[in-house]
Amino acid sequence: MKGATAEEHGKLCADRKRATQRMFDEGTLLEPPGELPEGGPVDLTDLDGCPYYARVLQSDLDGLVDRFSQKFASPAEFEAYCQSESLCAYELSKKLAPKARLITAPYVFFFHPHIRASLLAWLGVGLESVDLVVDEAHNLPDHLRDLATVALPEESIRRARAELAERGDFAVPDGPSASRLLEIAQSAVAELIDALDGADDAVLPEGALEDRLLTAVGGTSHRLDTWFGALVSWGDNLREERRRHRRLPRSWVHAVASALLAWPQLAGPGYVKVATRGPRRALEAFALDAAASASPIRGCHVSVHMSGTLAPLEEYRDALGLGERATLLAVPSHFPPANRRLMYDTTVSTRYEELRSDPSAIPRLADRLAEVLQALPVRTAVFFPSFDLMDRILSAGLQSALPPSAVIETRRATMGDLWRSIEGFKRGAPEGVLLGVSGGRIAEGVDFPDEELEAVVVVGLPFPRPTAKREALRTFLDATTGHGWEYAVEAPAQRAVLQALGRMIRSENDRGIGILLDHRAPLFAGVLPGLAPIGDLEADARAFYGPRGRSRAARPAPGTSAVDEPRTGGPASPREGPPR
């Protein structure tokens, strides 16, 4: 089951549940193993049903409602209780949900059409009965765009052809063989990607993929739909066959044919077709219009959307199509302003043109960042606009100036390794350094209260990387709102800066210094009250933090600590689970 999607797990789970319900109705009891292996697999291969779901069916739900009404259980506590009682935590949550007044769930439970229908069915309510509260709402527009985007990776077509070769070829109605059809599709996708000619991505001409397919097969668009429909049906049958044999109900042919079948309909002003080289070679029908997927919001009784970085509020309202009736409310922070000092450096920048034209720009950034870290005698987080720029600055001399215990976020770090490294940083030296990326997993959603983090350095302004998709989004927002640049470029950078700076101030008692290493920082002065140029940073830090001093960093041994190889005192268990 390794690597299964939620949908694939769900299909297998549904089969087990049906068998369990049947056995339960017949009076047969399933007993779970005496002990659950800690973190290991549970072998249910030889069982017709699921003993953990059986335990849910046998539970005293009213008693459990009383139990959890007396003391609200955190997710970790609820899961621990279910494990101790051999209950399926997920199915028990569904059984208890109709008894609850408040439900918390990830975005996908409400905004994915099929999952939302299931959630409302479990609760026994309609949308008109829902009071919706969207937390960390600044992430919602991008989530909705991703939800509606359809990708056609070249690797998926290769896997589909291999699947067909393994299972046996067949002819589509009045057309070529299935293998020939997929071969044509793979060639068309590869040609469009190869035509990028050095660029990372590019917008495709209207009908580019469809025209190549029709030219190669010599048919009509209607016949092409019929042929891809035949591949979808073949893939459906394969998924059901695999499901009956208790294997992952997966078919690459089904996935590829479904994307090809949907491709012509993903058009108009709400979509843009692009070819992209990385992180994987693929064609994408990128959804520009978040409002289409946000329509369930308008069916709710009321909705409240909140975030510490939601401004500009008009951009959020317009992106989701909430209309002029939406009330916009900006609430000032109740944290003491004196607890946060904001400064910016007037001598450096990460502006693309400057980095490209000036060979000394990167070494100068590395030297300046090392000086800033030396002047801050507290746990400090440094956030770069990209992994690439972080690597270049590290190589330009910063790495030798870091303490040996420095923690560096990497692209390939697992969530478990990342969280263990963060916990090690929090409990490590009081002058520790943590390096990450603006808009990344550390810079958003992780709390560092009290003295766990007392300084944040943002290297450069994290404007989104210029891509064909970003430019298409800017053009779309220009046409629909008249504020394309502000909404597609400036607003995401502003939010990334505020999110990064927000890691160190989590209560009215927290204190910290925030520094922006970029002379363009006054662009965001409107949302950074008190922002001022750096003066004598060492003296200012001494006055702010009191008599503390950072020991001079020695050149570390080869292999400075990184998130995927944590060297911050050994693995650490999270106290409250992974970050949201």
Summary of the structure (lengths in Angstrom):
residues: 580
radius of gyration: 27.1
end to end distance: 25.1
largest distance: 83.3
contacts: 1715
relative contact order: 0.10
helix: 50%
strand: 11%
